[in-house]
């Protein structure tokens, strides 16, 4: 039944004395079957009605649960008992390449049952023959190793304009965009990256040109996708938004020119040498009305035969290659959404408030930090599938660097014979003041604490002790196990609040040995409440950003 000629309908007419032959009984069955299947096809479409879940039992075996589905000719497919099969034993599976995704389909199938002796045929042929007494309306499972074309799905082709950017045996990159749009509407353009589990990491960047659309987002017409390194998926989606211009009755175009797309598979750059173009009708009437009109204006042949060679895909199975064999890593059930919803349930859902929610808008917001001194940033993206605006606000950091505390050290040479640097505490000089030190906490009052750091010898054995910092007079530890091998030095600090800097003054109280001293300092600053970013300034910054943004 590759051709879906289920019409016109011709019904048996019975009368007394009519000779009933095989043709009459076959016509009787065909009449009821074809009419029911035509209505199934036009009223319900195709897909899974219930059950038929696919589960991985082990690394090489799957189970298909009981269930019911309708195929693209309206024929009922019933799996009456769970079936467990090794993947390699299913029709269509080949062993030439294990690093791949495979697609499990279910198809309608009829099988003969109850063979019986055929009296009529034996009298004609002169030999004993048999015929099947019953037909079992059954099913057939098989595997395809090529992904179906996205445009081949009935409703997808009606609702979306789908183009293929790149495709090989391991990776396919497509882009989807609604077929119809109203002026002023914000549309989501969706990049879909499909890949095998062992394919190299995918990264993609593109620059598009648009006629009839205005780019939204801080990156303008630039779009980038980098596959997350911590995930292991076979499909990724990235959406970016454009705004429809006020040009009803025209056709908008979004184009990816050859050379404007950079695709990397691992470290290998894949050239894209063809132009990809979306064509979108910009219309005044509601989009739902136009889609409904196109749906009902299709011909009967298109409605019935357009997908007659298609079966229902139950699962996408991701395989990993393990040496000379394979293992099942992932099973994605009904990957192309081929479900038939229950009409009663759909009606109840529409009455439960979801339909009225379509007339409401929702807001989602998040904030991120910008460098100090940057201008605030505001980006708005509209998600039509859930009527939500996503606000992203970039707020400059406060004047401080990281915290209200900073630290550092100063190296002070002691050796009067040092070849480089000033000769501190030499020739009887016992006082020294450092150059200005910028503490990094900005202007204002700070408190500076200074200590003398003893750094262990790099040749000392492991476990002999780490560095120590002495505050105040070091001679208080004299004649104890904590005695410092450092001179006794008094410290003072000179703060410059208007400059955000300070100096350290030192006085040597005794003899000094060694070549240098390390002076460790800590600066502390208590910020007044609310000084990181005043609310009034923040509101002003947000207002300025919103006034200058085309996204609001």
C-alpha positions as CSV (number, residue, x, y, z in Angstrom):
1,X,0.0,0.0,0.0
2,X,2.7,2.5,-1.0
3,X,-0.1,4.4,-2.8
4,X,-2.8,5.4,-0.4
5,X,-5.8,4.9,-2.8
6,X,-8.4,4.3,-0.1
7,X,-11.1,6.1,-2.1
8,X,-13.7,6.2,-3.8
9,X,-15.5,3.7,-1.5
10,X,-17.4,0.9,-3.1
11,X,-19.7,-1.2,-0.9
12,X,-21.0,-4.7,-1.6
13,X,-24.6,-5.0,-2.6
14,X,-26.3,-8.2,-1.5
15,X,-29.4,-9.8,-3.0
16,X,-31.1,-13.2,-2.9
17,X,-29.3,-15.7,-5.0
18,X,-26.1,-13.7,-5.3
19,X,-23.0,-15.8,-5.9
20,X,-20.4,-14.8,-3.3
21,X,-16.8,-15.2,-4.4
22,X,-13.5,-14.3,-2.9
23,X,-13.6,-10.9,-4.6
24,X,-16.8,-10.1,-2.7
25,X,-15.5,-10.9,0.7
26,X,-12.2,-9.1,0.0
27,X,-14.2,-6.0,-1.1
28,X,-16.2,-6.2,2.1
29,X,-13.0,-6.1,4.2
30,X,-11.4,-3.4,2.1
31,X,-14.4,-1.1,2.3
32,X,-14.3,-1.0,6.1
33,X,-10.6,-1.0,6.5
34,X,-10.0,1.8,3.9
35,X,-12.7,4.1,5.4
36,X,-11.4,3.7,8.9
37,X,-7.8,4.2,7.9
38,X,-8.7,7.4,5.9
39,X,-10.4,8.9,8.9
40,X,-7.5,7.8,11.2
41,X,-5.1,9.5,8.8
42,X,-7.0,12.8,8.5
43,X,-8.4,13.1,12.1
44,X,-5.5,11.9,14.2
45,X,-2.4,11.9,12.0
46,X,0.4,9.4,12.8
47,X,2.5,8.5,15.8
48,X,2.4,6.7,19.1
49,X,-0.9,6.5,20.9
50,X,0.2,4.6,24.0
51,X,3.2,2.6,25.2
52,X,5.9,1.4,22.8
53,X,8.7,2.6,25.2
54,X,12.2,1.5,24.1
55,X,14.5,0.5,27.0
56,X,18.1,-0.6,26.9
57,X,18.4,-3.9,28.7
58,X,22.1,-4.2,28.5
59,X,25.0,-2.9,26.3
60,X,23.7,-4.6,23.2
61,X,20.0,-5.4,23.8
62,X,16.8,-3.4,23.8
63,X,13.2,-4.1,24.8
64,X,10.1,-2.5,23.1
65,X,7.2,-2.4,25.4
66,X,3.5,-3.1,24.5
67,X,1.8,-0.2,22.7
68,X,-0.4,1.1,20.0
69,X,0.4,3.5,17.1
70,X,-1.0,4.8,13.8
71,X,1.2,4.8,10.8
72,X,1.2,7.4,8.0
73,X,-1.6,5.5,6.2
74,X,-3.9,5.4,9.2
75,X,-3.2,1.7,9.8
76,X,-3.2,0.5,13.4
77,X,0.0,-1.0,14.7
78,X,-0.3,-3.1,17.9
79,X,2.6,-4.6,19.9
80,X,0.7,-7.0,22.1
81,X,3.6,-8.2,24.2
82,X,7.0,-6.8,25.1
83,X,9.7,-7.9,22.6
84,X,13.5,-8.1,23.5
85,X,16.1,-8.2,20.7
86,X,19.8,-7.8,20.3
87,X,20.3,-4.6,18.3
88,X,22.5,-6.4,15.8
89,X,19.7,-8.8,15.0
90,X,17.2,-6.1,13.9
91,X,16.8,-5.6,10.2
92,X,18.9,-2.8,8.8
93,X,21.6,-2.8,11.4
94,X,25.1,-3.2,9.8
95,X,28.4,-3.9,11.5
96,X,30.6,-1.7,9.3
97,X,30.7,1.3,11.6
98,X,29.8,1.3,15.3
99,X,30.4,5.0,16.0
100,X,27.0,6.2,15.1
101,X,23.4,6.9,16.0
102,X,20.8,4.4,14.7
103,X,17.0,5.0,14.5
104,X,14.5,2.3,15.5
105,X,11.2,2.2,13.5
106,X,8.0,0.3,13.7
107,X,6.0,-0.5,10.6
108,X,2.7,-2.2,9.9
109,X,3.0,-5.7,8.7
110,X,0.6,-8.6,7.8
111,X,1.6,-12.2,8.3
112,X,-0.3,-15.3,7.2
113,X,-1.5,-17.7,9.8
114,X,-3.2,-21.2,10.0
115,X,-2.2,-22.9,6.7
116,X,-5.1,-25.1,5.4
117,X,-5.6,-27.4,2.4
118,X,-7.0,-25.5,-0.5
119,X,-9.6,-27.7,-2.2
120,X,-10.3,-25.4,-5.1
121,X,-6.7,-24.8,-6.0
122,X,-5.8,-28.5,-5.9
123,X,-8.6,-29.3,-8.4
124,X,-7.3,-26.7,-10.8
125,X,-3.6,-27.3,-10.5
126,X,-3.8,-31.0,-10.0
127,X,-1.5,-31.0,-7.0
128,X,-2.0,-30.5,-3.3
129,X,-1.8,-26.8,-2.3
130,X,-2.4,-24.9,0.9
131,X,-3.5,-21.3,1.8
132,X,-3.4,-19.3,4.9
133,X,-6.7,-19.2,6.7
134,X,-6.0,-15.9,8.6
135,X,-4.0,-12.7,8.3
136,X,-2.3,-11.5,11.5
137,X,-2.2,-7.7,11.6
138,X,1.3,-7.4,13.1
139,X,4.3,-5.1,13.0
140,X,7.9,-5.1,11.9
141,X,10.9,-3.5,13.7
142,X,13.8,-2.2,11.7
143,X,16.7,0.1,11.9
144,X,17.8,3.0,9.8
145,X,21.3,4.4,10.1
146,X,20.6,7.7,8.4
147,X,18.8,10.4,10.3
148,X,15.5,11.4,8.6
149,X,15.3,14.8,6.9
150,X,13.8,17.4,9.2
151,X,11.5,18.6,6.5
152,X,10.0,15.1,6.1
153,X,7.8,15.5,9.2
154,X,4.3,16.7,8.4
155,X,3.8,19.4,11.0
156,X,7.4,20.5,11.1
157,X,7.3,21.3,7.4
158,X,4.0,23.2,7.9
159,X,5.1,25.3,10.8
160,X,8.9,25.9,10.2
161,X,11.3,26.7,7.4
162,X,14.2,24.3,8.0
163,X,17.5,24.5,6.2
164,X,20.6,22.3,6.5
165,X,23.9,24.1,7.0
166,X,26.2,21.0,7.2
167,X,25.8,17.2,7.2
168,X,28.0,14.2,7.2
169,X,27.8,10.7,8.7
170,X,28.6,12.0,12.2
171,X,27.3,15.6,12.5
172,X,24.3,17.4,11.1
173,X,23.7,21.2,11.7
174,X,20.3,22.6,10.8
175,X,18.5,25.9,11.4
176,X,14.8,26.4,12.0
177,X,12.7,29.5,11.7
178,X,8.9,30.0,11.8
179,X,7.3,30.1,8.3
180,X,5.0,33.0,9.0
181,X,5.4,36.1,11.2
182,X,3.5,39.3,12.1
183,X,5.1,42.8,11.9
184,X,6.8,43.7,15.2
185,X,6.9,40.1,16.4
186,X,10.1,38.7,18.0
187,X,11.1,35.4,16.4
188,X,13.4,32.7,17.8
189,X,15.8,31.2,15.2
190,X,17.0,27.8,16.4
191,X,20.3,26.1,15.6
192,X,20.2,22.3,16.0
193,X,23.4,20.4,16.3
194,X,23.0,16.6,16.0
195,X,26.0,14.4,16.4
196,X,27.2,10.9,17.4
197,X,28.6,10.4,20.9
198,X,32.2,9.9,19.7
199,X,32.2,12.7,17.1
200,X,34.7,15.5,17.9
201,X,33.6,18.5,19.9
202,X,31.6,20.9,17.7
203,X,31.9,24.7,17.7
204,X,30.2,27.0,15.3
205,X,30.1,30.7,14.6
206,X,28.1,32.5,12.0
207,X,27.2,36.0,10.8
208,X,23.8,36.4,9.1
209,X,22.3,39.1,6.9
210,X,18.6,39.9,7.2
211,X,16.0,41.5,5.1
212,X,12.8,42.4,6.9
213,X,14.3,41.5,10.3
214,X,16.3,43.4,12.9
215,X,18.9,41.5,15.0
216,X,18.4,41.4,18.7
217,X,21.0,40.9,21.4
218,X,24.3,42.5,22.3
219,X,26.2,40.6,19.6
220,X,24.1,41.9,16.8
221,X,24.1,39.5,13.8
222,X,26.9,37.3,15.3
223,X,26.0,33.8,16.7
224,X,28.4,31.4,18.5
225,X,27.9,27.9,19.7
226,X,30.5,25.8,21.6
227,X,29.6,22.3,22.7
228,X,29.9,22.0,26.5
229,X,32.9,20.0,27.5
230,X,31.2,18.4,30.5
231,X,28.2,17.0,28.6
232,X,27.7,14.0,26.4
233,X,24.6,14.5,24.4
234,X,23.6,13.7,20.8
235,X,21.6,16.9,20.2
236,X,22.1,20.6,21.2
237,X,19.9,23.6,20.5
238,X,20.8,27.3,20.5
239,X,18.3,30.0,19.9
240,X,18.8,33.7,19.0
241,X,16.1,36.3,18.3
242,X,15.2,38.7,15.5
243,X,12.5,41.3,15.4
244,X,10.1,41.5,12.4
245,X,10.0,44.8,10.6
246,X,6.7,46.6,9.9
247,X,6.6,45.3,6.3
248,X,3.3,43.3,5.9
249,X,2.8,41.5,2.6
250,X,6.5,41.0,2.0
251,X,8.9,38.1,2.3
252,X,11.6,38.4,4.9
253,X,15.0,36.7,4.3
254,X,17.7,35.5,6.6
255,X,20.8,34.5,4.8
256,X,24.0,32.7,5.7
257,X,26.4,33.4,2.9
258,X,29.2,31.1,1.9
259,X,32.2,32.0,4.1
260,X,30.2,33.6,6.8
261,X,29.9,30.3,8.7
262,X,32.9,28.8,10.6
263,X,32.4,25.2,11.7
264,X,35.1,23.3,13.8
265,X,34.9,19.6,14.4
266,X,37.6,19.1,17.0
267,X,40.6,21.1,15.7
268,X,39.5,20.7,12.0
269,X,37.9,23.6,10.2
270,X,35.1,22.4,7.9
271,X,34.5,24.8,4.9
272,X,30.9,25.8,4.2
273,X,30.9,26.7,0.6
274,X,27.1,27.1,0.0
275,X,24.6,29.8,0.8
276,X,21.7,29.0,3.2
277,X,18.6,31.1,3.1
278,X,15.3,31.3,5.0
279,X,12.2,32.9,3.4
280,X,9.5,34.0,5.8
281,X,6.1,35.4,4.9
282,X,5.4,38.6,6.8
283,X,1.6,38.7,7.1
284,X,-1.0,40.9,8.8
285,X,-3.5,38.2,9.7
286,X,-2.8,36.1,12.8
287,X,-0.2,33.4,12.2
288,X,-2.5,30.7,13.6
289,X,-5.2,31.6,11.0
290,X,-2.7,31.4,8.1
291,X,-1.4,28.0,9.2
292,X,-4.9,26.7,9.6
293,X,-5.8,28.0,6.1
294,X,-2.7,26.3,4.5
295,X,-3.6,23.0,6.4
296,X,-7.1,22.9,5.1
297,X,-6.3,24.1,1.6
298,X,-4.0,21.2,0.8
299,X,-5.3,18.6,-1.7
300,X,-6.6,15.3,-0.7
301,X,-3.7,13.6,-2.4
302,X,-1.3,15.8,-0.3
303,X,-3.2,15.0,2.9
304,X,-3.2,11.2,2.4
305,X,-0.2,10.4,0.2
306,X,2.3,13.0,1.3
307,X,3.9,10.8,3.9
308,X,2.8,7.3,2.8
309,X,6.3,5.9,2.7
310,X,7.1,6.9,6.3
311,X,7.0,4.8,9.4
312,X,7.0,5.8,13.1
313,X,10.4,6.3,14.7
314,X,10.4,4.9,18.2
315,X,13.9,5.7,19.4
316,X,17.2,7.2,18.6
317,X,20.0,5.0,19.9
318,X,23.5,6.4,20.5
319,X,26.3,3.8,20.1
320,X,29.9,3.9,21.4
321,X,32.6,2.0,19.7
322,X,34.6,-0.3,22.0
323,X,37.4,-1.9,20.0
324,X,35.9,-4.4,17.5
325,X,32.3,-4.1,18.9
326,X,29.9,-1.5,20.3
327,X,27.7,-0.7,23.3
328,X,24.4,1.2,23.7
329,X,25.1,4.4,25.5
330,X,21.8,6.4,25.1
331,X,18.2,5.7,24.1
332,X,16.1,8.7,23.3
333,X,12.4,7.7,23.0
334,X,10.3,9.1,20.1
335,X,13.0,11.6,19.2
336,X,10.9,13.5,16.6
337,X,7.8,13.9,18.8
338,X,5.6,11.5,16.8
339,X,2.8,11.3,19.4
340,X,-0.9,11.5,18.9
341,X,-2.5,13.5,21.8
342,X,-5.8,12.4,23.3
343,X,-8.5,14.9,22.1
344,X,-10.3,14.9,25.5
345,X,-7.0,15.5,27.4
346,X,-6.0,18.3,25.1
347,X,-9.4,20.0,25.6
348,X,-9.1,19.7,29.4
349,X,-5.6,21.1,29.3
350,X,-6.9,24.1,27.2
351,X,-9.6,24.7,29.7
352,X,-7.3,24.4,32.7
353,X,-5.8,27.8,32.2
354,X,-3.0,27.1,29.8
355,X,-4.8,28.7,26.9
356,X,-5.5,31.9,28.9
357,X,-1.8,32.0,29.8
358,X,-1.0,32.7,26.2
359,X,-2.4,36.2,26.7
360,X,0.0,36.9,29.6
361,X,3.6,37.8,29.6
362,X,6.2,36.7,32.1
363,X,9.6,38.1,33.0
364,X,12.8,36.3,33.9
365,X,15.9,38.2,35.0
366,X,19.5,37.6,35.9
367,X,22.5,39.9,36.6
368,X,26.2,39.6,36.1
369,X,29.3,41.7,37.0
370,X,31.1,44.1,34.8
371,X,34.5,45.7,35.3
372,X,34.7,48.8,37.4
373,X,34.1,51.9,35.2
374,X,32.1,50.0,32.5
375,X,28.7,51.2,31.3
376,X,25.8,49.1,32.5
377,X,24.4,46.6,29.9
378,X,20.8,45.6,29.4
379,X,19.8,42.7,27.0
380,X,16.2,41.5,26.5
381,X,15.3,38.3,24.7
382,X,11.7,37.2,24.0
383,X,10.7,33.5,24.1
384,X,7.4,33.2,22.2
385,X,6.9,29.5,23.1
386,X,6.4,30.5,26.8
387,X,5.5,34.2,26.4
388,X,8.5,35.2,28.5
389,X,10.9,38.1,28.4
390,X,14.4,37.3,29.6
391,X,16.2,40.4,31.0
392,X,19.9,40.2,31.5
393,X,21.5,43.1,33.4
394,X,25.2,43.8,33.6
395,X,26.2,45.9,36.7
396,X,29.7,47.5,37.0
397,X,31.7,46.3,40.1
398,X,32.2,48.8,42.9
399,X,35.3,50.9,43.1
400,X,37.1,48.4,45.3
401,X,39.0,45.7,43.6
402,X,37.8,42.5,45.3
403,X,37.3,43.0,49.0
404,X,37.9,45.5,51.9
405,X,41.3,44.0,52.6
406,X,44.6,44.0,50.6
407,X,48.1,42.6,51.4
408,X,51.6,42.7,50.0
409,X,55.2,42.8,51.0
410,X,58.4,44.9,50.6
411,X,61.9,43.4,50.3
412,X,64.5,45.5,52.1
413,X,68.2,44.8,51.3
414,X,70.6,44.8,54.3
415,X,74.0,44.0,52.6
416,X,75.9,47.2,52.2
417,X,77.8,45.4,49.3
418,X,74.6,44.7,47.4
419,X,75.1,45.4,43.7
420,X,71.5,46.4,43.1
421,X,68.9,48.4,45.0
422,X,69.4,51.0,47.8
423,X,71.7,50.2,50.8
424,X,69.3,50.3,53.7
425,X,70.6,50.4,57.3
426,X,74.1,50.9,56.0
427,X,76.9,53.2,57.2
428,X,75.3,53.7,60.5
429,X,71.9,54.6,59.1
430,X,69.3,53.0,61.3
431,X,66.1,54.5,60.0
432,X,64.4,53.9,56.7
433,X,61.1,55.0,55.0
434,X,59.7,53.2,52.0
435,X,58.4,54.7,48.8
436,X,54.7,55.2,48.5
437,X,52.8,51.9,48.3
438,X,49.4,51.8,46.6
439,X,47.2,49.5,48.6
440,X,44.4,49.1,46.0
441,X,41.4,49.8,48.2
442,X,40.7,53.2,46.7
443,X,40.6,56.6,48.5
444,X,39.6,56.9,52.1
445,X,40.8,55.9,55.5
446,X,42.6,52.6,55.9
447,X,44.3,50.7,58.7
448,X,47.7,49.2,57.9
449,X,49.3,46.4,60.0
450,X,53.0,45.7,59.4
451,X,55.0,42.6,60.4
452,X,58.4,41.1,59.8
453,X,58.3,37.8,57.8
454,X,60.7,35.0,58.3
455,X,60.9,32.9,55.2
456,X,62.4,29.4,55.6
457,X,65.6,28.4,53.7
458,X,64.7,26.8,50.4
459,X,67.3,24.1,51.3
460,X,65.7,23.2,54.6
461,X,64.3,19.7,54.9
462,X,60.6,19.2,54.4
463,X,58.6,19.4,57.6
464,X,61.0,21.8,59.3
465,X,58.4,24.6,59.5
466,X,56.8,27.2,57.2
467,X,57.1,30.9,57.1
468,X,56.4,33.1,60.2
469,X,55.3,36.7,60.6
470,X,56.3,38.6,63.7
471,X,54.4,41.7,64.9
472,X,55.7,44.2,67.4
473,X,59.1,43.6,69.2
474,X,60.7,40.4,68.1
475,X,63.0,40.3,71.2
476,X,60.1,39.2,73.4
477,X,60.7,35.7,72.0
478,X,64.4,35.7,72.9
479,X,65.8,32.6,74.6
480,X,62.7,30.6,73.7
481,X,62.1,28.0,71.0
482,X,60.3,30.7,69.0
483,X,63.3,33.1,68.9
484,X,63.4,34.8,65.5
485,X,66.6,34.9,63.4
486,X,65.7,38.4,62.5
487,X,66.8,41.9,63.8
488,X,64.6,43.8,66.2
489,X,62.8,46.5,64.2
490,X,60.2,49.0,65.1
491,X,57.5,50.0,62.5
492,X,55.4,53.0,61.8
493,X,53.0,53.8,58.9
494,X,52.1,57.0,57.2
495,X,48.6,57.0,55.4
496,X,47.6,59.2,52.4
497,X,43.7,58.9,52.4
498,X,43.4,61.1,49.3
499,X,45.9,59.1,47.3
500,X,44.9,55.5,48.3
501,X,48.6,54.9,49.4
502,X,50.9,54.7,52.4
503,X,54.5,54.5,53.5
504,X,56.2,52.2,56.0
505,X,58.8,53.6,58.4
506,X,61.4,51.3,60.1
507,X,63.9,51.7,62.8
508,X,66.6,49.1,63.5
509,X,67.0,48.5,67.3
510,X,70.0,46.1,67.1
511,X,72.5,44.5,64.8
512,X,71.3,42.9,61.6
513,X,72.6,39.9,59.7
514,X,71.7,38.4,56.3
515,X,71.1,40.1,53.0
516,X,67.5,41.3,53.1
517,X,64.3,41.6,55.1
518,X,60.7,40.9,54.0
519,X,58.2,43.3,55.4
520,X,54.6,42.0,55.1
521,X,51.7,44.5,55.3
522,X,47.9,44.2,55.5
523,X,45.5,47.1,54.7
524,X,41.9,47.2,56.0
525,X,39.1,49.5,54.9
526,X,35.6,49.7,56.4
527,X,33.2,50.8,53.6
528,X,30.1,52.8,54.6
529,X,26.8,51.0,54.1
530,X,25.5,51.0,50.5
531,X,28.7,52.5,49.1
532,X,29.4,49.6,46.7
533,X,26.8,50.9,44.2
534,X,24.2,53.4,45.4
535,X,20.6,52.4,44.5
536,X,19.9,55.8,42.9
537,X,23.0,55.4,40.7
538,X,21.9,51.9,39.8
539,X,18.4,53.0,38.8
540,X,19.8,55.8,36.7
541,X,22.2,53.4,35.0
542,X,19.4,50.9,34.2
543,X,17.2,53.7,32.8
544,X,20.1,54.9,30.6
545,X,20.7,51.4,29.3
546,X,17.0,50.8,28.6
547,X,16.6,54.1,26.8
548,X,19.5,53.2,24.5
549,X,18.5,49.6,23.8
550,X,16.6,48.4,20.7
551,X,15.6,45.3,22.5
552,X,13.0,46.8,24.8
